[in-house]
């Protein structure tokens, strides 16, 4: 089995997808398997095939055997007139419309009763009623490790060997980098960097527990007050984690100067002692920098840890939307 971090999953999958080899991705709940399939593999397959791609998200855990067999229809033979049974095309088998079809079998190991029709679907490329899959299609599948107690069963060997197997490891830095690329709140990113063990932590007591996808949901509440953020986070990632998160945000508020203060008094505005709090204010400055405030912001950033100032300055330099004057000032911070 090939093992990769979530950030390397798409690159690991595509050679198999291009060659029409079904891929089974094993990884814990909420780490981004489905996101990669829908948002990275799908457009990559469109580019590779030159065809528009229809993405089919099939949640195997919620299906019945007849979803793979189709429904029988009693009719008469058109020649003999004898009563016969014809099976309708199954619900999981896409109609061939000339497009490429990316068929994602999610939670494939949750339903042992479907292993036999799944074998026919993956191995023979047809549903249990005998209808072939579309001419242009690819199959990917996903499951959780049995260690995460989500009810997964082991595939039988004949089905198991029809897949290329990739195990995805959780990676806090991949989550943080994903958050940066998608403009997550800098306070949330700083929290995850400071407490990487809370990126993904299962709980046997609380049905709400932190995963990368759940932190993405928490990010949607970051424009609210701290008590409101804590309340929402309690429902999404669990009460204990939410309390710790709210306490950290509260500490940031006490230690981080306002942007207006930095712009007005870059030499006297408070510099936090905590490196993660320094990173928060540096990221805030990098997102708000402009021609009007660049000189003051860069002056303040020179008072930060050199590594942090250099890191954020690189982000500014690589932001092609910014004017050259801003970029030139930022370059003076790069060590």
N, C-alpha and C positions, 0 to 999 in steps of 0.2 A: 504494500500500500504506500502510495506517495503521500508525504506529509508536507503541508505548506501553511504559512500564515494567511490570514484572510486577504491581506494586501496582494498576495501572489496567486490567489485562487484563479482569477480570470486567465492569466498567462499559463497556468497549469492545465486548465480545462480546454482551451481553444485548440491545441493540436489534436485532441481526441474528437472534439466537435467537428472540426474541419474534415476529419477522416471518417465521420459517421460511426464512431464507436461510442455507445452509450456510456455516460459517466455517472457514477454514484458518489455524491459528496456527503461525507459524514462530519458533522460538527454540532456543537451545542446550540441550544435554542437561542435565537436572537442575536447571533453574531454577524449576520449579513449575507447568508448564503443566497436567499431569495433575491435580495437587492442586487447582488452581483449578476445573477442569472438574467434578471429582467433589464437591468440598466447598463450592463457591460457586455455580456455574452450576446444578447439579442442584437444590438447595433453592430457588434463585431461580425456576427453571422450574416447580417445584411450586407456588410461590406465584402465579406468573403464570397458569398453566393451571388451577389448582384441582384438579389430578389428581395422584395418586401417580406418581412417576417411577421407572422401571427404567433403571438406568445400564448400558450395554453397552460394555465396554472391549475393542475389537477391535484386536489387534496385527497389522496388515497384513503386516509384515515376515516373520511366521512362517506365513503362510497359503499355500495352494495354490489354483490356479484353481478346482478343484472345490468349495472352500469357498464360492465365490460362485455356482457353477452348480448345486450339489446333485449327488446321485448318481442315475444312470439306473436304472430298474427295468423289466425286461422283463415285460410282462403281456399279456393279451388284451383286445381291445375288447369291452365288455359287450354291444354290439349285434351286431356282425358276427362276433365271435370271432376276428378277425384279430390276429396278434401286433403289439403296439405297444410303444413305449417311453415311460414316464412318468418325469418328473424329480421327485425329492423336493425339498422346500423346502430352500434352502441353509442352512448352519450359521450364517451371519452375519445372517440375516433373522429378527428376533424374531417370535414368535407374537403376534397381536393379542389382548391380554387386557383391553382397555378402559382400560389405563393410558397415560400418556405415556411414550414411549421416547426416551431421550437416547443416541444412537448415536455413540460416540467412535472415530473411525478413527485410531488411533495409528500413527506411523511410516509414513505413507501413501506417502511417496516412496521407500521402501526396496526395493520390489518392482515393477520395471517390467512384469513379466509380468501384473500384475493391473490395469494402468491401464484396459484396455478394460472389464472387468466393473465396475471402480470408477466409470467414467463412467456406465454404466447405473444403478448403485446410487444415485449422487448426482443425476444429471440426470433419470432416468425414475422414480426412487423405486421400483425393483424389482430383484430379484436376476436373475442371468443365466438362471435357469430360468423367469422370467416371473411369479414370485410378488410381489405388491405388498408394500411395507413397511406396518407397522401404520398405521391411520388417523391416530393421534396420535403424531407422532415429530418429532425434530429431529436434524440431522446436524452434528457438529463434527469437525474433523480437526486433526492436528498433525504437524509434521515438523521436522527439524533443518536449519539452513542447510548448504549443501554445503561451506562453508568450515570446518566443524568435523570434516571427514574421516570422517563416520560412514556413508558409502556412499550418501547420498541422490542420487537422479536427478531431473532436471527433469520436472515433469508436462507432458504434451502440452497444447497450447493449449485444445482443446475442453473438457478436464476442468478446466484451470486457471481458465477464466472462469466456471465454475459456483460458485466460492467468493467470498466476501468475504475479503480477505487482511489479516491483522494480524501484524506483526512485533513480537516481544517483546524488549525490551532487558534485560540483566542489570542489577540495581541492588543495590548492597551495602546501602543503607539499607532497601530493601524486605526483604532477608533479615534484617537486624537487627530491624526492626519485627515481622516474622513470628516471630522467636525470642522477642522480648519477650512477644508475645501468647500464645505457647505455653510460656512459662516455661522457656526454655533457660537453662542455667547462665550466670551473669553473667560468668564468666571467658571463656567462649567468645564471648559477645557483645562483650566488651571487645577480644578479639583481632581479631575481624572489623572492628571500628571502627578499630582501629589499623593493620590491614593489609588494606585493602579490595581490593587486587589479588589476594588469596588467596580471595576469595569464590567466584570461578569462574576456574580457570586450567588449561587443557588441558596435557597432557604427552605428548610423542611417545615418551618412554623408559619411563615408569611407567604401567601400566594403571589404577592408582589415582590419581585427581587430584581436587582440590576442586571441588565444586559446592554450591549451597544444599541440595539434597536429601541430599548426602553429609555435610555438616556437621550436618544433623538426625540422621543416624545416629551421628555422633561424640558428639553430646549425650547419647546413651543410655549412654555409658561414663563420664560425668563424675563419677560417685559413686565411682570407683575411685582407686587411687593414681596418682601421676604416671607412673611407668614403665608401668603397665597402660594408662593413657590413651594414652601415646605408642605403645605396641604396637598398640592397636586403631586409632588414627588412621593409623598407617603402612599398615595394610591397606585403609583406607577412602579416605584423601585423599593417600596417598603418603608415602614416608619423609622426604623433605626438608621438606615442609610440617609433618609430624608432629613432627620434631625442633625446628623453630622454635616450634611451638605448645607443646610440653612445656617448652622453655626459658622461654617467656613466663609459663606457669603457675607455674613454679618461682620466677621473679622476683616474681610476685604474692604467693606464700606468704611470701617474705622481707620484703615491703614493706607488707603489709596486716595490720592488727591483728585479733585474734580478737574476735568479737562480745561475748563475756563481758568482755573487757578494756575495750571501749568502754562497756559498760553500767556497769562499776565505776569507770572512770577516764576520763570523756569529755574532760576538759581536758588529760590527759597522754598518752592513747593515741596511737600514732604516726599521723601523717598522711602518706601517700605523696606523693612529689614528682611522679610521673608522673600526668598527668590521667586516663589510662585506668584506672590502678590506683585513683585516687580514685573514679572512676565505679563500679568493681567494689564497693568497700566501701560506697558510697552505695546501690547497688542491693541489696546484701546486707542493709543496715539497713532499707531500705524494705520488704523481704519479711518481715523478722522483727519489725517494730515492733508494739508493743502498748501498752495503758494502763500496764503495769508499767515498761516501759523507754523510753517515748516521750520523756520529758524528757531523759534521758541521751543518747539517740540524736540528738535535735534539737540538743542542745548541741554534740555532736561534729561534726555536719554543718555547723554555723556556721563551723567551722574549715577547711572544704573550700573549693575554688574556688566563688565565688558562683554561677556559671553551672551548675555541677554540682549544687550544693545546691538551687538553684531548680528545675532539671529534675526531680530525683528527688522533691522536695516536691510538684510538680504531680501525679506519679503517686500519691503518698499521698493527696492531697486528692481525687483522682478515684476512689479505691478506696472504693466505697460500703459495703464490708463492715466498715470500720474505725469505731470509736467517734468521736463528735464531738470529744472531748478530744484525741485523737490528730490529727485533721484540723486542729483549731484551732492546735495547736502547729506543725504542718507549714506552715501558711499564713504563719507568721512568717519562713519562709525564702525565700518567693517575692519576687523583686526586681521 
